[in-house]
């Protein structure tokens, strides 16, 4: 459900080269001495906002005749991947230099940022590939919710002795220390209607049974909704004719 939400990426496009993987990993397949002016990039960007048709990279998880495209590409095959409809909510230019441009994009499920870099490079006549890519938001989480590896290591291991000291292997690991970074499962589903239910209703739902939704403000119909009891997620389900019908049930 989280993966279905909107995502925001900060990415850098390096101009002048197209690569087999559309990022730094693959070899160069096309090159150009031309470089785009910032004005040309800005003029092109509206073409890549809204609902557009996009062809995924050769190195992608798209299935072709039951096989992943990246497996076929690694075997040297070039496959015909059909273009598909994706939605780009916004595309902003953050910084431009002679050889690269930094963008920020908000996009829906199924969008390939590598394809975006490739296609813009082709339209600008200079080619391009992803030099750096970072996801900075996935609905409903933002950068303020992120936890760094360094923060996790510090919480888990605490103050570590110097390498080579006698106590280097004796520091206990406290897995409970990372609990402060955990969020309740329901926090990932803020975008769905939240239905508060009683403990009795929660028991019925956990057994796979539908329950009547009570309350003046309760929705009558919803394709996806969350049922919570005492603030904890019980199930994800549909609301039909005033009844909550569970699809995914979570342990109490």
Secondary structure as GFF3:
##gff-version 3
##sequence-region A 1 252
A	DSSP	three_ten_helix	2	4	.	.	.	ID=ss1
A	DSSP	beta_strand	7	15	.	.	.	ID=ss2
A	DSSP	beta_strand	17	19	.	.	.	ID=ss3
A	DSSP	beta_strand	28	31	.	.	.	ID=ss4
A	DSSP	alpha_helix	38	45	.	.	.	ID=ss5
A	DSSP	three_ten_helix	46	48	.	.	.	ID=ss6
A	DSSP	beta_strand	50	54	.	.	.	ID=ss7
A	DSSP	beta_strand	63	64	.	.	.	ID=ss8
A	DSSP	beta_strand	67	68	.	.	.	ID=ss9
A	DSSP	alpha_helix	69	74	.	.	.	ID=ss10
A	DSSP	beta_strand	84	96	.	.	.	ID=ss11
A	DSSP	beta_strand	100	107	.	.	.	ID=ss12
A	DSSP	alpha_helix	113	124	.	.	.	ID=ss13
A	DSSP	beta_strand	128	138	.	.	.	ID=ss14
A	DSSP	three_ten_helix	143	145	.	.	.	ID=ss15
A	DSSP	alpha_helix	149	157	.	.	.	ID=ss16
A	DSSP	three_ten_helix	175	181	.	.	.	ID=ss17
A	DSSP	three_ten_helix	185	189	.	.	.	ID=ss18
A	DSSP	beta_strand	193	196	.	.	.	ID=ss19
A	DSSP	alpha_helix	199	206	.	.	.	ID=ss20
A	DSSP	beta_strand	211	212	.	.	.	ID=ss21
A	DSSP	beta_strand	222	229	.	.	.	ID=ss22
A	DSSP	beta_strand	232	240	.	.	.	ID=ss23
A	DSSP	beta_strand	243	249	.	.	.	ID=ss24
###
